Amino acid sequence: MTVAELLDSFEYNRWAHGRILDAAAELGAEAYGATAPATFPTLRATLEHLLATEVVWLSRWQGHSLGDVPDYSGCRDAAGLHSIWESFWRRQFRFLNDLSDEDLSQQIMIRTKDGMETVQTLRDTAVHVVHQSTFHRGQAAGQIRHLGGNPPATDYFIYCLSRDEGEPETAVES
C-alpha cells in the first residue's frame, strides 16, 4: 500500500463517517442516547468509540504508545460529535499527508490499556483503523435503523462513484 492509497482509504473512512453522523443527527438527541443493541449499548457510545479509537491511533503514530484517550461526555448529540470529528480530521490528514511511502514501514510501539505491548508497522495499524471503523459503522447503521432512522449507504463502491463524479463533500483540507 502506498501513501496515496492509504489517503484514499482514510478519505473513504471520513466520507462514510460523515454520512453516518448526519443520519444519527437526524434522529435527535434523545434517540442518540437511547439503548440500541450492538457492541456498545447506544448509538452515542458506538460513535464516540469510533472517534476515540482514531484519536488513540493518531496519538500512537505520533509516538505515544498507549495513546491519548479522549472524554466526550460533554458532547450531547451527533451534530456536536460531528463538529469534534471535523477538527480531528484536519489533524489526522495533516499527519497522513506528511507521510512518505517509506514511513509506512515505521514500527509503532503499542501498549493497550489491558497491558499488552507489541510493535506493528504504521501501514498495518492504519489499515486496521479503516477496517475497524467499517465494522463499527455497520453496527451504528443497525442502531440507526433500530431507532427508526434510515442509515445511508456507506459502501466503498458508492464512495468511488461520488469521488469520481467530483462531489465536493469528499475533500478534506489539511
N, C-alpha and C positions, 0 to 999 in steps of 0.2 A: 504494500500500500504506500502510495506517495502522499506528501502533504496535500497536494491538490485533491486527491481522492478523499483524504481524511476531512478536509474542509467541506467538501460536498456532503459527506456523511453527517457532519455537525450542522450544516445548513439545513439538511433534511430534518434532523432532530429538532432544531429550533422551529422550523416551519410546522412540524407536527405538534410540538408542544403548544405553539400559539393557537392552533386550531382547537385543541382540547381545552385550553384555558378559556378561550372565547365561549365554547359550548358550556363549560362549567359556570362562567359568569352569567349566562342566560338563565340558569336555574335559580339564581338569587342566593343570598347569604344563608338563609335557613336550610335549603337543600344542600348547600356546600358543606355544612357541618353535620348533616343528618347521617345516621347509620346506613351504610350500603355495603353489602358483603363483598369482600376481596381480601387480599393480604393485609391491608390496612382497613380499619373499621369505618372510615369516612372518606369521601372524595377529597376533602381538605387534607387529611393525613397522607393520602396517596400522592397528591400533587406536591405537598411540602416535602415528602420523601424524595420525589424526583429532583426537585431543586437542590435540596440539601446534599444529595449524593453527588450531583455535578459540582457543587461548591467544594465538597471534600476532595474530589479527584483533582480539580484545578489546584487546590492547595497542595496536594501531594506532588503534582507535576512541578510545582514551584519550590519544592524542597522540604515540605512539612510532612513527614512520613505518616503521621496519624491523621492529618487533615484537620481543618478548622470546621467544627460542626456548628452551623448557624441555628438561631432560635427564631422561628417565625410566629410565635404565639400572639404577637400583636397584630398580625395580618388577619382580618376578619372575613375577607371574601376573595373570590377568584380574581377579580379585577385588581385588587391590591397586590396579590401574589404575582400577577402578570407584570405589574409595574416593577416589582423586585427582579423578576426574570429579565426584563429588558435591560436593566442596569448590569446584571450579571453577564448577560450575553455579550455586552461590549467588552467586559474584562476577559471573558473566555476567548472571544475571537481575536482580541489583541494578542493573547498568548499564542493561539494556534497560528495566526498569520505570521508570527515571528519565527516559526519553526522551519528548519531545513529538512530535507529527506533524511539526512544523516542523524538529525536529532531524534528521529522516531526510534532509533535503536538504543537510546539512552536508557540506562537501568534506573527504575524508580523504586526507592525504598518504601515499603508499605508496612504499616502497623495498623491492625484493626483494634477497635475498642475491646474486643474479646481477647486481645493479647497475641494474636497470630502475627508473625513477622515473615516477610517474604520480599522477593525482588521480581519485578516484571518489566518488560520494556514499555516505554511510553506508548508505542504503537498498540501493543496488546491491551493496555489499560484503557486507551482511548476507544478502541473497538468495543471493549466491554461496556463502556459508558453508553454508547449508542444502542447496543443490544439490550442492556438492562432498561434503558428508557423506553424502548419499544415494548418490552414486556409489561412494564407498569402503566404505560399509556393504554395498552389493551385493557388492563384492569380498570383504569379510570373511565374508559369508554363504556365498559359494562356497568360501572357505578352510575354514570350519567344516564344510561338507558333505564336502570333500576329506579332512578329518582324522577323519571318521567321526561327526561331530555332526549335530544336527538344528537348522538355523538357523530362528529364529522368523519369523513374518510381521511385516513392518515397514511394510506399506502404509499410506499416509495414510488410506485408507478404513477400515482396521482401527482405527487410532488414533481416528478420529472416532466409531466405534461405541463404543469403550471410554470415550472422553471423554464422550459423550452419555449413557452408562449410569452415569457418575459414579464410575468406578473411582478409588479414592484414589491409586493409583500414578502418576497423571498430574499430580499437583500438585507444584510446586516452591516452597518457601518462599524468599522473597527477603530 
